[in-house]
Amino acid sequence: MKKRWSWIKENSEIHIGRGILRILLFALCFMAGAAFLQEFYRGIKEREKDGDHRIQVWLEHAVLDCFMPGLAVFEERRGVSFSDPESRLLLENFPVLLYGMEQPEEGERQSARESDYQELLRLEGSDEDNRGIDEESLAYDEDAIHLDQGLEKAFLEENGMFRENQAAGGEETTPQEETVQEQEFVFHEVEEPLYHYQWEELQSYEDLIKAFYAVDSSTTAGAALLNTQKLLAQDMRMQGGSDNPQILIYHTHSRESFADSVPDDPSTSIVGAGEKLAGLLRDKYGYNVIHHTEQYDKDRDDAYNNALPDLEKLLADHPSIEVVIDLHRDEMPADRRLAVELQGRPTAQFMFFNGLSRTAKNGEISYLQNPNLDSNLAFSFQMQTAANEYYPGITRRIYLKAYRYNMHLRPKSLLIELGAQNNTVEEIMNAVDPLAHIIHLVLSGAEPDRD
């Protein structure tokens, strides 16, 4: 009897040991699987930056279908996301996966309070300030053709000349040969473009981004949003006549000034540049323009919010307005100046800017919807294209950021950054001439065939 009991005891200990070993192995497998899912989800977040959300959607539905089929049906019927309380409560049974979903990537922590509408508006107002400093940390090719080249000759040589630079007579010049005396801008020298795009080489999303855009880490774009054919196909020509107002120019940040601006003299600030732009569009090109000079940036963080009611009233009073231009200047590091030589004149570079109403962390911002986003993007893209064709090097990349910046008010809305705080007033005013011409090229449909 003793032997039998001893055998049973030894056998039981073996089974218990095997059971413990199996539990440990299962725990190790579970931990490895959880770690794999976390890393897999982080990889998905990286793909989200390129606008690809399909894998994330598949993973989320796979988890629900396998572990929580009831919630899967519930989610499918309601069309809600994992951010709602019921989903989060159930997902807390899978803490590693939930942790991976919740962790913001670098640069996304500024979006943490986007559920608060007033805080979101303040983020929109303050977030627009520091692009110049952040721009150099963006992941793009420093040799891309539209990045601050500054010289028409360098642009043409890099991309293959379809036509000789007539303004330079096809001959190389040195800086000493350039005239430095003040002279009038000669528009007739650029009646034909200096550069023609090979659009068949710019069909993929990756090529389009590399050639035209700087995408801030606060947002995502994607091939569905930025498509070459879609951007070129939209008709941006002015539809109405000049009997009624057609263009509104205003300044969310009207107090922005330049290196040698005169204090309390708005004619030497961004408002003065807006007045010159309005005058050129009226007198040279025949448009009916309203230049609105009200100040909204005494509290800079609330400037967009402050401007919106007045803009809505202006557009309600003048429904014929088709084009809305918010003219700014950028903020750059002290050692970086946005200036080129154009026709022997020192000229500030400028940049077209779009808010995408979506963040990298949370996707589309329901509070700041923009039904005109596709048209906004097409408008700035066609402006950028015309600028690079007629004035290579005059523009920086189109900058894409998270918020809306009141660009929802009209399909043809532009936010333009004209130079920066360390440009001179002369450089800024000189830049207004080609800017006016570029606007006219797109609104008149005079730019070259792009099919």
Backbone hydrogen bonds, N-H to C=O, Kabsch-Sander energy under -0.5 kcal/mol:
donor,donor_aa,acceptor,acceptor_aa,energy
5,W,1,M,-2.5
6,S,2,K,-2.5
7,W,3,K,-2.4
8,I,4,R,-2.5
9,K,5,W,-2.5
10,E,6,S,-2.6
11,N,7,W,-2.6
12,S,8,I,-2.5
13,E,9,K,-2.3
14,I,10,E,-2.0
15,H,11,N,-2.2
16,I,12,S,-2.9
17,G,13,E,-2.7
18,R,14,I,-2.6
19,G,15,H,-2.5
20,I,16,I,-2.7
21,L,17,G,-2.5
22,R,18,R,-2.6
23,I,19,G,-2.5
24,L,20,I,-2.6
25,L,21,L,-2.7
26,F,22,R,-2.8
27,A,23,I,-2.6
28,L,24,L,-2.7
29,C,25,L,-2.7
30,F,26,F,-2.7
31,M,27,A,-2.6
32,A,28,L,-2.6
33,G,29,C,-2.8
34,A,30,F,-2.7
35,A,31,M,-2.7
36,F,32,A,-2.5
37,L,33,G,-2.6
38,Q,34,A,-2.5
39,E,35,A,-2.5
40,F,36,F,-2.9
41,Y,37,L,-2.7
42,R,38,Q,-2.2
43,G,39,E,-2.1
44,I,40,F,-1.8
45,K,41,Y,-2.2
46,E,42,R,-1.6
47,R,43,G,-1.7
48,E,44,I,-2.1
49,K,45,K,-1.0
49,K,46,E,-0.6
50,D,47,R,-1.3
51,G,48,E,-2.3
52,D,47,R,-1.9
53,H,51,G,-0.9
57,V,53,H,-2.1
58,W,54,R,-2.3
59,L,55,I,-2.8
60,E,56,Q,-2.7
61,H,57,V,-2.3
62,A,58,W,-2.4
63,V,59,L,-2.5
64,L,60,E,-2.1
65,D,61,H,-2.9
66,C,62,A,-2.2
67,F,63,V,-2.5
68,M,63,V,-0.6
68,M,64,L,-1.8
72,A,68,M,-2.0
73,V,69,P,-2.0
74,F,70,G,-2.2
75,E,71,L,-3.4
76,E,72,A,-2.3
77,R,73,V,-2.2
78,R,74,F,-2.2
79,G,75,E,-3.1
80,V,75,E,-0.6
84,D,81,S,-1.5
88,R,84,D,-2.1
89,L,85,P,-2.3
90,L,86,E,-1.8
91,L,87,S,-2.6
92,E,88,R,-1.1
93,N,90,L,-1.7
94,F,91,L,-2.3
98,L,94,F,-2.3
99,Y,95,P,-2.7
100,G,96,V,-2.2
101,M,97,L,-2.0
102,E,98,L,-2.0
103,Q,99,Y,-1.7
108,E,105,E,-2.2
111,S,108,E,-2.4
112,A,109,R,-1.6
114,E,111,S,-1.5
116,D,113,R,-1.7
117,Y,115,S,-0.7
120,L,116,D,-2.4
121,L,117,Y,-2.0
122,R,118,Q,-1.9
123,L,119,E,-2.5
124,E,120,L,-2.1
125,G,121,L,-1.9
126,S,122,R,-2.7
127,D,123,L,-2.6
128,E,124,E,-0.6
129,D,126,S,-1.3
132,G,331,E,-0.8
134,D,130,N,-2.0
135,E,131,R,-2.3
136,E,132,G,-0.5
137,S,134,D,-1.8
138,L,135,E,-1.4
140,Y,138,L,-1.4
144,A,141,D,-1.9
147,L,144,A,-1.6
148,D,146,H,-1.1
155,F,151,L,-1.9
156,L,152,E,-2.6
157,E,153,K,-2.6
158,E,154,A,-2.0
159,N,155,F,-1.5
160,G,156,L,-1.1
166,Q,164,E,-1.3
168,A,165,N,-0.7
169,G,166,Q,-1.2
170,G,165,N,-1.8
171,E,168,A,-1.6
177,E,174,T,-1.4
178,E,174,T,-0.6
178,E,175,P,-1.0
187,F,185,F,-0.8
189,E,186,V,-0.7
190,V,187,F,-1.7
191,E,188,H,-1.1
194,L,389,E,-2.6
195,Y,389,E,-1.3
199,W,197,Y,-0.9
201,E,198,Q,-2.0
202,L,199,W,-1.8
208,L,204,S,-2.2
209,I,205,Y,-2.6
210,K,206,E,-2.3
211,A,207,D,-1.9
212,F,208,L,-2.1
213,Y,209,I,-1.7
214,A,398,I,-2.5
216,D,214,A,-0.7
216,D,400,L,-2.6
219,T,216,D,-1.7
221,A,49,K,-0.6
225,L,222,G,-0.9
226,L,222,G,-2.4
227,N,225,L,-0.7
231,L,227,N,-2.8
232,L,228,T,-2.1
233,A,229,Q,-2.0
234,Q,230,K,-1.0
236,M,234,Q,-0.8
238,M,443,L,-2.8
244,N,241,G,-0.8
246,Q,288,N,-3.1
247,I,288,N,-2.1
248,L,323,V,-3.0
249,I,290,I,-2.9
250,Y,325,I,-2.5
254,S,251,H,-0.7
254,S,252,T,-0.5
256,E,253,H,-1.3
259,A,423,N,-2.6
261,S,258,F,-1.5
265,D,262,V,-1.9
268,T,265,D,-2.2
269,S,266,P,-1.7
270,I,256,E,-2.3
272,G,266,P,-1.4
273,A,269,S,-1.5
274,G,270,I,-2.0
275,E,271,V,-2.1
276,K,272,G,-2.1
277,L,273,A,-2.3
278,A,274,G,-2.6
279,G,275,E,-2.3
280,L,276,K,-2.5
281,L,277,L,-2.4
282,R,278,A,-1.9
283,D,279,G,-3.2
284,K,280,L,-1.9
285,Y,280,L,-1.4
286,G,282,R,-1.2
287,Y,281,L,-2.8
289,V,287,Y,-0.8
290,I,247,I,-2.9
292,H,249,I,-3.1
292,H,290,I,-0.7
293,T,291,H,-0.6
300,R,298,K,-0.6
302,D,299,D,-1.4
303,A,300,R,-1.6
306,N,302,D,-3.0
307,A,303,A,-2.4
308,L,304,Y,-1.5
310,D,306,N,-0.5
311,L,307,A,-2.2
312,E,308,L,-2.6
313,K,309,P,-2.1
314,L,310,D,-2.6
315,L,311,L,-2.5
316,A,312,E,-1.8
317,D,313,K,-2.6
318,H,314,L,-1.6
321,I,318,H,-2.1
322,E,246,Q,-2.4
323,V,246,Q,-2.2
324,V,412,K,-2.2
325,I,248,L,-3.2
326,D,324,V,-0.5
326,D,414,L,-3.0
327,L,250,Y,-2.4
327,L,325,I,-0.7
328,H,326,D,-0.5
328,H,416,I,-3.1
330,D,419,G,-2.7
336,R,333,P,-2.0
337,R,335,D,-0.5
339,A,337,R,-1.3
340,V,347,T,-2.9
341,E,150,G,-0.6
342,L,340,V,-0.5
342,L,345,R,-2.5
345,R,342,L,-1.6
347,T,340,V,-3.2
348,A,427,E,-2.2
349,Q,338,L,-1.9
350,F,394,I,-1.9
351,M,417,E,-1.9
353,F,415,L,-2.1
354,N,399,Y,-2.8
356,L,401,K,-2.8
357,S,403,Y,-1.7
358,R,402,A,-1.8
359,T,363,G,-2.5
360,A,218,S,-2.1
363,G,359,T,-1.7
365,I,357,S,-2.7
366,S,364,E,-0.8
368,L,365,I,-1.0
369,Q,366,S,-0.7
373,L,370,N,-1.5
376,N,372,N,-2.8
377,L,373,L,-2.6
378,A,374,D,-2.1
379,F,375,S,-2.6
380,S,376,N,-2.3
381,F,377,L,-2.1
382,Q,378,A,-2.5
383,M,379,F,-2.0
384,Q,380,S,-2.7
385,T,381,F,-2.6
386,A,382,Q,-2.2
387,A,383,M,-2.5
388,N,384,Q,-2.4
389,E,385,T,-1.9
390,Y,386,A,-2.5
391,Y,387,A,-2.9
394,I,391,Y,-2.3
396,R,350,F,-2.2
398,I,212,F,-2.5
399,Y,352,F,-2.2
400,L,214,A,-2.6
401,K,354,N,-2.3
407,M,404,R,-1.6
409,L,406,N,-0.8
412,K,322,E,-0.7
413,S,411,P,-1.2
414,L,324,V,-2.9
415,L,353,F,-0.7
416,I,326,D,-2.2
416,I,414,L,-0.5
417,E,351,M,-3.1
418,L,328,H,-2.9
418,L,416,I,-0.8
419,G,349,Q,-2.0
419,G,417,E,-0.9
421,Q,330,D,-0.9
423,N,420,A,-1.7
428,I,424,T,-2.0
429,M,425,V,-2.9
430,N,426,E,-2.4
431,A,427,E,-1.4
432,V,428,I,-1.0
433,D,429,M,-0.6
433,D,430,N,-0.7
435,L,431,A,-1.8
436,A,432,V,-2.6
437,H,433,D,-1.9
438,I,434,P,-2.6
439,I,435,L,-2.4
440,H,436,A,-2.3
441,L,437,H,-2.5
442,V,438,I,-1.8
443,L,439,I,-2.6
444,S,440,H,-2.5
445,G,441,L,-0.7
446,A,441,L,-1.4
447,E,441,L,-1.0
